[in-house]
């Protein structure tokens, strides 16, 4: 399917007319920076573009919460940084109903950059072994002392659970 057809799948989950689905899909593609790419097929897109289509498809369903499981793990660092900024902008965009995102990630910098509250899970079955509330202004500067402090706290929590006999 083309990018537009793919995103329309998310819109159709809301049981809207074909024209409404088309309009919503185009709006979401524009929101994720893919205006003009509507007729592209996955094989013609970069990994970052395909990830943006997936996010646009999810947003077309008009969720209030977006669930993201390692959304940047297979992207180069520059593309991942750009997508992180885009997702941050989407969460605070009043033109869409999205109000929150749940992000699963192993990248500590990514977690501190994006999260307001970090739940550290460990074990099988997973359980919460720690919670860190991140109180920093946005955008967050990874070179700031506060960012380093959060990074230190998170690493300490992870290493403590690892030395207690569990894998982080």
N, C-alpha and C positions, 0 to 999 in steps of 0.2 A: 504494500500500500504506500501511497505518497504520504508525506508529512501531514498534509491537510486531512486526508482520509483517516490516518491514524489518530489524530487529535479529535476528529469528529466522533470516534468511538466513545471517548469520555463524555462528550456533550450528549450523545444519544442515551447515556445511562440516566439522564435527567428527563427522558421522555419528552423532548422538545421537537418541534417541526424540523424538517430538513433545512429550511432556510435559517432558522434560529441556530441549529447545530453548525451550519456553515459559518455564520457570523461569529459565533462564540469561538469556534476553532481558529478562525483567522485572528481574532483578538488575542487569544492565548499564544499563538505562534508569534505574534508581534511582541507580546509581553516578554517572551523568553528570547527575543532578539533574532527571530527567524522569519521576519517579514521578507517576502520575496523568495522564500524557499519552499513554498507550499507544494509545488509539484515534484520536489526531489524525492527519490527513493532512498532507503537506508544505505544501499551500496554506494550511493553518491555522496554520502555525508561522512563527516569525521565522527569520532567517538563522542566528542563534546556536543555536536549537533544532534546526534541520536539521543543523548541524555536529555537535551533540552526538549526534544519532541516528547519524550516520556513524561517530563515534568509538565509540559503543556497539556498533554492528554489527561493527566491527573487533575490539573487545575480546571480543565473544561467540565469536570463533574461538579464544579463549584463547592469543594469541600471547605469546612471551617478548620480542619486539621489535616496537614499534609504529613504522611509517613514516608520517611526517607531512610533506606537501608543501604549504607555505604555508597551513597550516590556519586561520590567523586573518586572512588578507589581505582578505577581503570583509566583515569584521565591524566594527561600531563599536568604538571604543577600550575602552569599559567592558565590553562583552561579551567582547572579545578578552582583556582582563586577567583576567576571571573564568574563561574557558576555560583560559588558561595555568595559573592556580592549580589548576584541576581536574586537568589533565594531570599537573602536578607531584605532586599527591596520589595519582593513580592509579599512577604509577611506583613510589611508595613504599608502596603498599597491599599488605599481605601476603595479602589474601584473593583476589587474582588473580595469575596467573603472570607478568604483565608485569614485566620487569626493566630494560628500557632502551627508549629512543625515539631515532629518528633524525629530526631536524627540518631541513627545508630552508626557509630564510627569508632575505629581504632586509632585515628589520627588525633593526638592530643591537642595540637595547635588548632585544628579544625573545630574541635569540640569547644575549646575556650573562646575561639573567635565568634562562634555562632550561638552558643547556648547561654541561657540565663540560669538554668539549673541543670546540673550534671548528675545523673544517677550512674554509679559504677556497679556493674553486675559481674558476678563471678560464680563459678560452680556449675554443677549439672544435677538437677535443674538449676537454672540461673536464679540468683537471689541478689538483692541489693546489699552491697557491702559498704556503701558510703554515698553521701550526697554532698555536693558542693554548689552553693549558690554563687553565681558570678555577678558581681556588682561593679561593672565597669561601663563607662560611657562608650557609645558606638560612634564611628567605627573603632574597633579595638586595635590597638597598636601592639603587635607581637614583640616589639623591642622595649616596651615600657616595663618598669619595675613591677607594676601590679600584675601584668600578664605573666611575668616570670614567677611571681609569687604563687599564682594559681597553678601554673605548670608544675612548680615544686610540690605543692599540696597534692595535686593529682598523681604525680609520680610516687610520692610517699605513700599515698593510699593504695596504689596498685602494687608497690613493692611489699607493703605490709601484708596484703592478702596473699601475695605470692610466697612470702616466707612463712606464712601460717599453713603452708602445705597445699594451697590451691593455685591453679594456674590463673593468671589475670586474663 
